[in-house]
Amino acid sequence: MKIEIEFIGFPVIYDIFPEGRHPHLFSGETITQLVEDLIKTNEQRVREALLDERTKEFDHTIQVMINRDFIDRDQFRDKKVREGDHVTFLRLLAGG
């Protein structure tokens, strides 16, 4: 299926995924499968950008939205991604 993906707050991979929407062909169904697909089909930096270095789990500073609706982390394994969806990965930033 064809979906759109977007990464916001990931300067380390903007040469791979510049800010903005990008078409992506995806054969899986869930957010978890999409993350696995993005890691499998792209460079090591995508793995480093999405996974916590220590735990190797999806980084807790990243929020995911489908069509501008935030998805709870406990729904990643079950939440279906559908044809035409816009999936946004948003890194939460803090500062002072």
KADAMO-V120420 format. One record per helix or strand. SS is the DSSP state (A for helix, B for strand). FROM is the first residue (numbers start at 0). TO is the last residue. Records with the same first field share a line. If there is no record, write none. Layout:
SS = FROM-TO, FROM-TO
This chain:
B = 1-7, 21-24, 29-29, 50-50, 57-57, 61-65, 68-70, 79-79, 85-90
A = 10-12, 30-40, 43-49, 72-74
